[in-house]
Amino acid sequence: MTRVALVTGASRGIGRAVARALGDGGFHVACSYSTDDAAAKETVEAIETKGGRAAAFRADVAEGSDV
């Protein structure tokens, strides 16, 4: 069974650490970010470099239209 996690704020700080830990744990990770495209891509690359699967999605979860 594939386990999937959605991590908000995955481009920096605690969100990035959580996304990477979940990726290390075998989850496919959907990395949500609001502004820093480059940092989100770095998070995805870090997960994929270790053999995980991840993708980045721009969305500000404070904005209903983005959700």
C-alpha positions as CSV (number, residue, x, y, z in Angstrom):
1,M,0.0,0.0,0.0
2,T,1.3,3.4,-0.9
3,R,1.4,5.9,1.9
4,V,1.0,9.6,0.9
5,A,1.5,12.6,3.0
6,L,0.7,16.3,2.4
7,V,3.0,18.7,4.2
8,T,2.2,22.3,4.3
9,G,5.1,24.8,4.5
10,A,7.5,22.1,3.1
11,S,9.9,24.6,1.6
12,R,11.5,25.6,4.9
13,G,11.9,25.0,8.6
14,I,9.8,22.4,10.4
15,G,7.8,21.7,7.3
16,R,10.9,20.9,5.3
17,A,12.2,18.6,8.1
18,V,8.8,16.8,8.4
19,A,8.7,16.3,4.6
20,R,12.2,14.9,4.5
21,A,11.5,12.6,7.4
22,L,8.3,11.3,5.8
23,G,10.2,10.7,2.6
24,D,12.9,8.8,4.4
25,G,10.1,6.8,6.0
26,G,8.7,5.6,2.6
27,F,5.9,8.1,2.2
28,H,5.2,9.8,-1.2
29,V,5.3,13.4,-0.2
30,A,3.2,16.3,-1.6
31,C,5.1,19.4,-0.6
32,S,2.9,22.5,-0.4
33,Y,4.5,25.9,-0.4
34,S,3.2,29.5,-0.7
35,T,6.0,31.6,-2.2
36,D,9.5,30.0,-2.5
37,D,9.4,27.8,-5.6
38,A,13.2,27.2,-5.5
39,A,13.2,26.1,-1.8
40,A,10.3,23.7,-2.5
41,K,12.2,22.2,-5.4
42,E,15.2,21.7,-3.1
43,T,13.0,19.8,-0.6
44,V,11.7,17.6,-3.4
45,E,15.2,17.0,-4.7
46,A,16.5,16.1,-1.2
47,I,13.7,13.5,-0.9
48,E,14.2,12.1,-4.4
49,T,18.0,11.9,-4.0
50,K,17.5,9.4,-1.1
51,G,15.2,7.3,-3.3
52,G,11.8,8.8,-2.2
53,R,9.0,10.3,-4.3
54,A,7.8,13.8,-3.9
55,A,6.2,16.7,-5.8
56,A,5.8,20.4,-5.0
57,F,2.5,22.3,-5.2
58,R,2.1,26.1,-4.8
59,A,-0.8,26.8,-2.5
60,D,-1.4,29.2,0.3
61,V,-3.6,27.2,2.7
62,A,-4.8,30.5,4.3
63,E,-6.5,31.3,0.9
64,G,-9.7,29.3,0.3
65,S,-9.3,29.6,-3.5
66,D,-5.9,27.9,-3.3
67,V,-7.1,25.0,-1.3
